[in-house]
Amino acid sequence: MKDSNYIKIYTGSFIIVQQMISALEEIGINAVVKDETESGLISIFGATNPNLQRIYVHKDEVDKAVPIVEEIRSNLKD
């Protein structure tokens, strides 16, 4: 997503990403999830960890999205 209006705010497992996406949707943020396992390039180049997904949000929503992601991450450490 180079030269894009979207910024990566998190990389993690499917389950955690889905939890974050749900929380972001609750506050009106439509995030984009990129999953390397669905990319045809994996078979050519491989992936460092194909089980990870990345969450991107529009640059105008980063300030609202990051606290949500951080709160979920901090709850995982407890």
N, C-alpha and C positions, 0 to 999 in steps of 0.2 A: 504494500500500500504506500509506496513511495510517492511523493508529490501529491499527497492526498490530504483531505480535510479531516481524516481520521487518525487517532492516536491510540497506540496500544497501552492499555492500562493494567492488564493482568495476563499471566500465562499459568495454566494449571490443568488439573484433571477435569474430565467431563462433568463429574458430579458437582464439584465446587463451582465450575463455570456456570452450570445450569442454575445453581442457587443464586449466584451473582446476577445472572441475566434476569431472573424473576424479580429480584430486589430492585434492579435498575428499571425494569418495566413498570413497577409499582409507582415510581416517581416520574414516569413519562419519558424515560430514556430508552431509545431503540438502539441497542448495541449490536455490533457485528461480531460474529464468532468465526474465526478462521481455524480450520482443523486440517492439519497436514496429512492426516490419514486419508482424506478424501481427495488429495491432490495427486494427479497423474505423475508428477515429478518425483515422487518418492521412489518409484521403481527404478528411475534413472539415477537419481542423486542420493537417495537415502535421506533419512531424517535423524536428527540427534535423539529425539524421543517422540515417536509418532503418536503417543497417547496424550500428548499435551494439546490443549486448545488455547487460542489467544482471543482476548476480548479487546475490541476497538470501539471507541466512541467518537462522536464528532467533536472537533476541537472546542466548540462552543459549550459542550456539556461536560468537559473534563472536570471542572471545579465541583460540579454536583455529583459526578460519578465516583471519583476517587475516594471520598469519605465512605461511601457505601461499601466499596471493595475493601478498604482498610478495616472497616468494622467487621466484616465477615472473616477476613484473614485473622484478625485478633481473636475472634471467637474460636477459631480452629486451634489456636495455641493453648487454650484453656483445658 
